[in-house]
Amino acid sequence: MAKAKDLVIVESPAKAKTIEKYLGGNYKVTASMGHLRDLPKSKMGVDIENGFEPQYIPVRDKTELIQELKKAAKSAKTVYLATDPDREGEAISWHLKELLELSDEKARRVTFNEITKKVVTESIQHPRDIDQDLVDAQQARRILDRIVGYTLSPLLWRKVKRGLSAGRVQSVATRMVVDREEEIKSFVKEEYWLLDAQLSREDGGRFTARFFGKGEKKQELKCREDVDTVIEATKNAPFTVGSVKRGEKQRSPAPPFITSTLQQEASRRLGMTPRRTMSIAQQLYEGVEIAGQGSVGLITYMRTDSLRLSDEAISAARVFIGERYGSAYLPAQPRRYKTKAGAQDAHEAIRPTDVRLTPELVRKDLTQEQYRLYRLIWGRFTACQMANAVYDNVSVDVLSAGYTFRANYSELKFPGYTAVYEEARDEESDELSSPLPSLSEGESLALEKMLPEQQFTQPPARYTEATLIRAMEEKGIGRPSTYAPTITTITAHDYVVKEGKYLRPTPLGEVVTELMEDHFADIVDLKFTNHMEAELDGIEQGKTPWRDVLQEFYGGFHQEMEKAEQELDGVRIKVPDVLSDEYCEICGRQLVVKKGKFGQFLACPGFPECSFTKPIVVEMPGKCPKCGSKILKRTSKKGYVFYACERGTDCGFITWDVPTKDFCPACGKTMFKKSGRGALKPFCVNEECVNFVPEDKRGYKKKTAESDTKSEGESKTPAKKTAPRKTAAAKKPAAKKSTSKKPAAKKTGKAKE
């Protein structure tokens, strides 16, 4: 009789595949596909009167998977629960243990900070019990968010509009965006001036020095009169070099990534949303097929707030740096970074599992997005263990009529860590971009001209996704696992919109935030939310019973809810319309922006008397390849985007391909690229051009009859009725031919956290 295999349960098939390769034939590794048990969606699911007892049920549509896992667990000697190494992963393991009816002896918990053969085999050899404190902390968060969401959301439905959602963290994030908008609106700009002196030496050599102040005291030039005073005083006065200071300036590398800094840097450098960043990072963590090695986990666990690095990882990095770059690039001592106070410090910082797997070495095995993110993580980690960059710094003070003008210039002397990685910066430097001439103290200079420039103070910038995450982290709002989902939630519910890279609150977001501030001040109070995160940390550390935390919160929240119901009795809050710059072609009213099933459109505010509507038209770069007119971005009645000539049927040009700002070097006409993520190569669609790329050569994969019948993630549909899909797996419809597509069925709205 064959020996029963031990069962290892992870969360995803990719992770299962990688781990099974490391463990060998005595183990069966399978995936739970995330949560298998949760609170019901149709009701609160929490018995508040009986100690906040949660009412967990199996996740819908996972009945078959649960039965398969039960069967596999029954025949296994030991079941290793190997879900992600965080609170949520611990809770998933606990739910699996309960759902599969496993005894404490049979259910063993293992975690992997990195999915490498060494770590996986060592972890399996040293299993532990499920950490109930971690489970309770996650339960408390889940129940807390459920109480807030399922209590406040119905109130918003009744008082504002159906389908709205309120949540403990999302409401605070929305308030932060709204508060920033209020700062911008109330900002009063102040005038100030910059004054540059363009100077030259007697034997040649020009440079520019900026006004610093009176003597050694810095002075602001607040108006034109201040500027004229300086110009008049120095007009006939000599300019001399007062001091020349030369020295070295060293710059240290940034610490390795934690979740928040990875999301910020990926947003700045790669243009990735936080959600996309975490999705790609999850793939790199779980395992990617590498030629000759099979499935390999390339990075450590990506949900962390710790800057800690293992001695083994630091040692490997130092050996690699010494061999590849030389001993000059190694600091005398390994760099160790201090994790900020209040961090959970459960895992290492994000780093490559093997520093010798350079981005160039694995590039051919990764998608473009995987490669770019891995290169970012690998570079940041490697650089953090390298020597400082050294700059030659020159600072010159030029004196005239008692005033000081200053010029600074830095030049890289030794690249150090910048040979591998340099952090993206939001601010610009005041240093000169061209070298200063060789100057000596007391040297006379000639004034060629003064360059005054009027400036005005600027309001604080709107948040980007990256800066909002940074602000949330600084204020203790949420945890590494919640940053990306929170931003996704507030944009999905139309509380916040993304304009370019900036986040702006919508009128709906402002109305909901005002209601929350008026009636639920604690929920949207930043300090209160920070305090709740600390309470959850206390549960995790075994200091506080989870039911006590919920009871303390619910007492005040319930009173606020009852008071709000009384004060808002009979009140219906209207959300202001967003006015457009266009007017109704029937009655002349100013059109407003509305949001429908397939996105935004313009509508007459006189509805129902006037039902005029108009699509929002976006002009794309480039020109129509048929007639040279503008190309417009359009949305079909089914909600799908296509591109068409502004002349419509008079021209007839329609395509699914995206116009670019590039022009074909052979025929000069606009080039296009296929729709989708990543840096896609543009091509020429002019059939008379030597560079013309036929449709079947543009990167679209042809569908087989079988894939037409049953595409991934879709129900069975006869091949002849399958609408073209906007994915790389589907062949695009021919250019100049519009084809409608069947959108997924829209779910009915329910109260959500």
ABEGO torsion letter per residue (X at the ends): XBBBBBBBBBABAAAAAAAAAAAEAABBBBBAGEBABBBBAABAGBBAABGGBBBBBBBBGAAAAAAAAAAAAAABABBBBABBBBAAAAAAAAAAAAAAGBBAAABBBBBBABBBAAAAAAAAABBBBBBAAAAAAAAAAAAAAAAAAAAAAAAAAAAABBGBBBBAAAAAAAAAAAAAAAAAAABBBBBBBBBBBBBBBAAEEBBBBBBAEBEABBBBBABAAAAAAAAAAAAABBBBBABBBBBBBBBBBBBBBBAAAAAAAAAAAAGBBAAAAAAAAAAAAAEBBBBGAEBBBABBBABBABABBBAAAAAAAAAAAAAAAEAAABBABBBBBBBBBGBAGABBBBBBABAABBAAAAAAABBAAAAAAAAAAAAAAAAAABBBBBBBBBBBBBBBGGBBBBBBBBBBABAEAAAABBBBBABBBABBABBBBBBBBGBBBBBABBBBBBBBBBBBBBBBAAAAAAAAAAAGBEBAAAAAAAAAAAAAAGABBBBEABBBBBAAAAAAAAAAAAABAAAABAAAAAAAAAAAAAAAAGABBAAAAAAAAAAAAAAAAAAAAAAABGBBBBBBBBBBABBBAAAGBBBBBBBBAAEBBBBBAAOAABABBBBBBBBBBEBBAAAGBBBBBBBBAAGBBBBBBAAEAAAGBBBABBBBABBBAAAGBBBBBBBEBEBBBBBBABAABAABBBAAAAGBBBBBAAAAABBBGBBBBBAAABBBBBBAABBBBBBGBBBBBBBBBBBBBBBBX
